[in-house]
Amino acid sequence: MKEVQEDKHSDYVLRYLVRLADNGAEMNIMLNVGGATMKGVLIGNVTYLEELEHTLHRGNSDLEGKMTTFFDKMKDKFQKETDQDEYESGYIHLRDAKLVDSQGKIPIGGSLWRGKISDVNGFSFDSIQESIDEDAPKD
């Protein structure tokens, strides 16, 4: 069995947390990725695929059938590999992902996000409170 700490390109603790998420655990997390800070709820592969499938617009019955087949195959594949306990996809998934700017404001938010674990420079479980616009009138 492959040991988690063998990959020198990503943090083994973060990879373990992703494996926990793949097995159903969810947690609020902040990530530093390429100079940007992201925050959201860490979710697993199967949950990500289920939620992605629900967000995609379906207007064409032929396309809907193809998408359903694709997502079902991918969910089965990820579930089988997750059940083996040594599987790592190399990706991290967030629900309610928000990009936080340098002033703590959140300019983009509320979507699913997928990124490479090896691109994460750091992570934290601290939360950033959404900043109130300084120009807004105060009560």
C-alpha positions in Angstrom: 0.0 0.0 0.0 1.3 3.5 -0.9 2.1 5.6 2.1 0.5 9.0 2.2 3.7 10.9 2.8 5.5 9.6 -0.3 4.3 12.4 -2.6 6.9 15.3 -2.3 4.7 17.7 -4.3 1.9 18.2 -1.8 1.2 18.3 1.9 0.5 14.8 3.3 -1.8 16.3 6.0 -3.9 18.0 3.4 -4.0 14.9 1.3 -5.2 12.9 4.3 -7.9 15.5 5.0 -9.0 15.1 1.3 -9.2 11.3 1.8 -11.4 12.0 4.9 -13.6 14.2 2.7 -13.7 11.4 0.1 -15.1 9.2 2.9 -17.8 11.6 3.9 -16.2 14.1 6.3 -16.8 17.8 5.4 -15.0 20.8 6.9 -14.6 24.5 6.4 -11.1 25.3 5.1 -9.1 28.1 3.7 -6.5 27.4 1.0 -3.6 29.5 -0.4 -3.4 28.7 -4.1 -1.0 30.5 -6.4 -1.1 33.7 -4.3 -4.9 33.6 -3.9 -6.8 32.7 -0.9 -9.9 30.4 -1.3 -12.3 29.5 1.4 -15.1 26.9 1.4 -16.3 23.5 2.5 -14.0 20.6 1.7 -16.0 17.9 0.0 -15.1 14.5 -1.5 -14.9 13.4 -5.2 -18.3 11.7 -5.3 -20.1 14.6 -3.5 -18.4 17.1 -5.9 -19.6 15.0 -8.9 -23.2 14.8 -7.5 -23.4 18.5 -6.9 -21.8 19.4 -10.2 -24.3 17.2 -12.0 -27.1 19.1 -10.3 -25.8 22.5 -11.2 -25.4 21.9 -15.0 -28.2 23.1 -17.2 -30.0 20.4 -19.0 -32.3 21.2 -21.8 -31.6 18.5 -24.3 -32.8 15.0 -23.5 -29.9 13.4 -25.5 -27.4 15.5 -23.7 -29.0 14.8 -20.4 -28.7 11.0 -20.9 -25.1 11.3 -21.9 -24.3 13.5 -18.8 -26.1 11.1 -16.5 -24.2 8.1 -17.9 -20.9 10.0 -17.6 -21.5 11.2 -14.0 -22.8 7.7 -12.9 -19.7 6.0 -14.3 -17.4 8.6 -12.6 -19.2 8.4 -9.3 -18.9 4.6 -9.4 -15.2 4.8 -10.3 -14.4 7.2 -7.5 -16.5 5.3 -4.9 -14.7 2.0 -5.8 -11.3 3.6 -5.6 -12.2 5.5 -2.4 -13.3 2.2 -0.8 -9.7 0.8 -1.5 -8.4 3.4 1.0 -5.1 4.0 -0.8 -6.6 5.9 -3.7 -5.8 9.6 -4.1 -7.2 11.6 -7.0 -4.7 14.4 -6.7 -7.6 17.0 -6.6 -9.3 19.0 -3.9 -12.9 20.0 -4.0 -14.8 22.9 -2.3 -18.5 23.7 -2.0 -19.4 27.4 -1.5 -16.0 28.3 -2.7 -15.1 32.0 -2.3 -12.0 33.9 -3.5 -10.8 36.3 -0.7 -8.9 39.4 -1.6 -6.1 41.1 0.3 -8.5 43.2 2.4 -10.6 40.2 3.5 -13.4 40.9 1.1 -15.0 38.2 -0.9 -15.4 39.2 -4.5 -16.4 35.9 -6.0 -18.4 33.3 -4.2 -20.8 30.5 -3.8 -19.7 27.9 -6.4 -18.1 24.5 -6.7 -14.3 24.6 -7.1 -11.8 21.9 -8.1 -8.0 22.3 -8.0 -4.8 20.3 -7.8 -3.7 19.4 -4.3 -0.1 20.0 -5.4 -0.9 23.6 -6.2 -2.0 24.4 -2.7 0.7 26.3 -0.9 -1.0 26.3 2.6 -4.2 25.8 4.4 -6.0 26.8 7.6 -9.2 26.1 9.4 -9.6 29.7 10.6 -12.5 31.5 9.1 -12.5 34.9 7.5 -15.5 37.0 8.2 -16.9 38.6 5.2 -16.0 42.3 5.3 -18.7 44.9 5.4 -18.3 47.5 2.7 -16.6 50.5 4.4 -18.6 52.9 2.3 -22.0 51.5 3.4 -24.0 53.6 5.8 -23.8 52.5 9.4 -26.9 52.1 11.6 
